[in-house]
Amino acid sequence: MLLFAVAALTTSIGVFLSAGKKRRMQIFSELYEFNEQLLLNMKFSRKTLDKVAENFKFIPELLKGGKLLDGKDGETLSDYFSNLGKTDALSQIDYLNSKGAELKKLKDESFADYKKYSSLYVKIFFLIGVLAAVLLA
């Protein structure tokens, strides 16, 4: 029974470590979708940013200046949101179009990282748990 507990504990550590990769993937995926919604909004309906953002999980917090990611990713997010609503509609459409390709790249990159590293972390920590259980037995 102790062997299973050790393996489960170390596996849960791997899952916990992969949570950061999952969060980054979710944020960039949501940001890409938000950018696409903003483009449609600017062209057709002209809702406020808050109305467009209310269907998303992370975007409202980012609009309020929240810091969800650190480092270069955090700078990318703050740069993106600092330029929203600062110019006329045509300039905003151009800005959103130019950011679309960059956000798609970040979305794809973060998805690939999540897919690659999350399973790696879980497998490595599971194997560490099995090794520790065998050594304890």
C-alpha positions in Angstrom: 0.0 0.0 0.0 2.9 2.3 0.8 4.3 1.6 -2.6 1.2 2.9 -4.3 1.1 6.0 -2.1 4.7 6.9 -3.0 4.0 6.5 -6.7 0.8 8.5 -6.4 2.5 11.2 -4.5 5.3 11.6 -6.9 2.9 11.5 -9.9 0.9 14.2 -8.4 4.0 16.3 -8.1 4.5 15.8 -11.8 1.0 16.9 -12.5 1.5 20.0 -10.3 4.6 20.9 -12.2 2.9 20.6 -15.6 0.1 22.9 -14.5 2.2 25.9 -15.4 2.5 24.7 -19.0 -1.2 24.1 -19.1 -2.0 27.5 -17.8 0.3 29.2 -20.4 -1.4 27.2 -23.1 -4.9 28.2 -22.0 -4.0 31.9 -21.7 -2.5 32.1 -25.2 -5.3 30.1 -26.7 -7.8 32.4 -25.1 -5.9 35.5 -26.1 -5.8 34.4 -29.7 -9.6 33.8 -29.6 -10.1 37.1 -27.9 -8.1 38.8 -30.6 -10.3 37.2 -33.3 -13.4 38.3 -31.4 -12.1 41.8 -31.2 -11.5 41.9 -34.9 -15.0 40.9 -35.6 -16.3 43.3 -33.0 -14.3 46.2 -34.5 -15.7 45.5 -38.0 -19.3 44.8 -37.1 -20.7 45.3 -33.6 -18.5 47.8 -31.7 -19.1 46.4 -28.2 -16.9 47.5 -25.3 -13.9 45.5 -24.4 -15.5 44.3 -21.2 -18.5 42.9 -23.1 -16.2 41.1 -25.5 -14.1 39.8 -22.7 -16.9 38.5 -20.5 -17.1 35.1 -22.2 -13.4 34.4 -21.4 -11.8 33.1 -18.2 -8.5 34.9 -18.1 -9.1 38.0 -20.3 -11.1 40.1 -17.8 -8.3 39.8 -15.3 -5.7 40.8 -18.0 -7.8 43.8 -18.9 -7.7 45.0 -15.3 -3.9 44.8 -15.4 -3.5 41.4 -13.7 -0.2 39.6 -14.2 -0.9 36.0 -15.1 2.4 35.1 -16.6 6.0 36.1 -15.8 9.0 36.9 -18.0 8.7 37.5 -21.7 5.2 36.0 -21.8 4.1 38.6 -19.2 5.6 41.4 -21.2 3.9 40.2 -24.3 0.5 40.2 -22.5 1.0 43.7 -21.0 2.2 45.1 -24.3 -0.9 43.7 -26.1 -3.3 45.1 -23.5 -1.6 48.4 -23.2 -2.2 49.2 -26.8 -5.9 48.3 -26.9 -8.3 51.2 -27.3 -5.6 53.8 -27.7 -6.2 54.7 -31.3 -9.1 55.0 -33.9 -10.9 51.9 -35.2 -9.0 51.5 -38.4 -5.6 51.6 -36.6 -7.0 49.1 -34.0 -8.0 46.7 -36.8 -4.5 47.0 -38.3 -3.0 46.4 -34.8 -5.2 43.4 -34.1 -4.4 41.9 -37.5 -0.7 42.3 -37.0 -0.9 40.7 -33.5 -3.0 37.8 -34.8 -0.1 36.0 -36.5 2.1 36.5 -33.4 -0.6 35.2 -31.1 -1.2 32.2 -33.3 2.5 31.4 -33.1 2.5 31.7 -29.3 -0.7 29.7 -29.1 0.8 26.8 -31.2 4.1 27.0 -29.4 2.5 26.9 -25.9 0.3 24.0 -27.0 3.3 22.0 -28.2 5.2 22.8 -25.0 2.2 21.6 -22.9 1.8 18.5 -24.9 5.5 17.7 -24.8 6.4 18.6 -21.2 3.3 17.8 -19.3 3.4 14.2 -20.2 7.1 14.1 -19.6 6.8 15.6 -16.1 4.1 13.1 -15.2 6.1 10.1 -16.6 9.4 11.1 -15.0 7.8 11.7 -11.5 5.9 8.4 -11.8 9.1 6.6 -12.6 10.8 8.3 -9.6 7.9 7.2 -7.5 8.2 3.6 -8.7 11.9 3.7 -8.2 11.5 5.0 -4.6 8.8 2.4 -3.9 11.1 -0.4 -5.1 14.0 0.9 -3.0 11.7 1.1 0.0 10.4 -2.5 -0.5 
